[in-house]
Amino acid sequence: MAEFKKKSRLELEKMTEIERKDYYKKYIDSLRLEEKQLKRQLVVKAKQTEIENRKRVNHAMYLVAGELFNSEFAVPFLKSLSSKTRFTSRHTEDLNLLMTSKGLDKIIKFTPCEETKKDKDKSESKDNSASVKQNAEKAPSEPNSEEILSEAKV
């Protein structure tokens, strides 16, 4: 779209009413387009700063973790973490690799949990469907017509 050209007051006075309405309509459209472009630029800029901040926060976490490994609290904390917390097998492999790289693999060993959250959710849904089937089997069946007749005669 071509850039909108503003007109002077004299040029507007020379226009007919229909031309003036058309001019102002185009002017409003150009302002809306400009507003959209500015909003897009603001969103792009916000995303860029978010990415930069995320990088900086990750770097700060890396620095803190490095200092933690050098502190006297590292080994007791990691021992407690490895004994009380269970991670997925992928996370456990990564943690054990970290322990090896820091020379703590002889002292601290992470063990994976038996089943992941996804597996647990699947087994719960299977248990629920199995219990529904068992309840259906335990439910008394409707008496057949012969049983109703024999009860009525008694």
N, C-alpha and C positions, 0 to 999 in steps of 0.2 A: 504494500500500500504506500502510495506517495505521501511524503510529509505534508501536513496540512499547512496552508499559508494563511496567516491571519491578515484580515483586511482592516483598513483604517475606518474611523467613524464616517468620514465623507463617502467612502466607497459603499459602506453599509446603507447610508441614507439614499444613495442613488439607486439601490436595488429595489425591486418590487417585493411585496410581502411574501410571495411564494419563494422567490430566490433567497430572501433572508431566512425563511424557515428551513430551506434546504441547506443553507450555509451553516446555520446553528446546529442542525442535525449532524452534518459532517464534522463540525467542531467537537460536539459531544462524543461522537464515535472515535475521533482521534484521541481525545482525552482518556477515554476508556481503554483504548489500545495501549496508550502510554502507561496507564496505571497497571495493566496486566504485565507489561514488560518489566516495570519496576518491581512488581511482586515476585516475578520469576527470578530476577536478579537477586533479590533478598533471600529467596529460598535457596538458591545455589550457593550464595555466600554463607548462609547458616549451615548448610551441609558441609562446606569446606572447613569451617571453623570447628564443627563437630568432629570431623575426621582428624583434624590436627590435634584437638584436645584429647581424643581417644588415644592417639599415638603417644602424646605426652603422659597421659595417665598410665598407659601400659609401660612406658619407660620408667616412670616413678615406681610402679609395682615391682619391676625388675630390680631397681636399686634397693628397695626395701627388702625384697627376698634375699638379695645378695648379702645385705647387712645382717639379716636374720641368721643366715648360715654361718656367719663369722661370730655370732654372739654365743654366750654361754647357755642361752635358753634353747638353742636350736635342737640339740639331741633329745632332751627331755620332751620338748613339744612334739617332735616328729615321732618319738616312740609312742607317746600317748595317742597321737593321731593315727598311727598305723595299727594300734591295738583296739581302738574304740570305733574307728570309722571304716566302712567298707565302700570301696569305689568299684566302678565297672571295670571289666578286664582291660579295656583300652586305657583308662586312666591309671590303673594299677601298673601297667607296663611302663607308662610315661613316668610315673613317680619312682618306680624302681630304677629306671634309667637315670633319673636325676640323682638318686641316692648313689648309684655307681659312679657317676661323674664327679660327685663331691667326696667320694671315698667313704661313704657311710653305708655301703651295701652289706658290710659284715655285721653292722650293728642294727640296722633298721630294714625290715622287709615288709612291704605292703602285700596284702592278700586280697584277691578280688572277692566280691560278694557272689553268693551262689546263683542268684537270679536277678536280672535287671528289672527295672520298674515295668518295662514293656512286657517282659515274660510274666511278671507277677499279675499284671492286668489281664493278660490272656488266660492265666490259670484260674483267676477269680471268675472270669466269664464262663469258663468251662465248668467250674464247680457249681455256679448258679444254674446252668442248664442241666447238669446232672441231678441237682437237688429237685428241680422241677420235674424231671422224668421220674425220679423215685417217688415223689409225692403223687404223681399221676398213677403209678403202679399200686401205691398203698391205698388209694381212694377206693371205697367200696363200689363194686360194680352194681348196675341196676339189676334188680331181680328180673328173671325172665318170666314169661306168662305162666309157665307150669308151676313155679314156686308161688306165685300170687294165687292161683286157683287152689293149690293144696292148703294154703294158709286160710283161705276163705271157707273151706269145708270144715276145718277144725273148729 
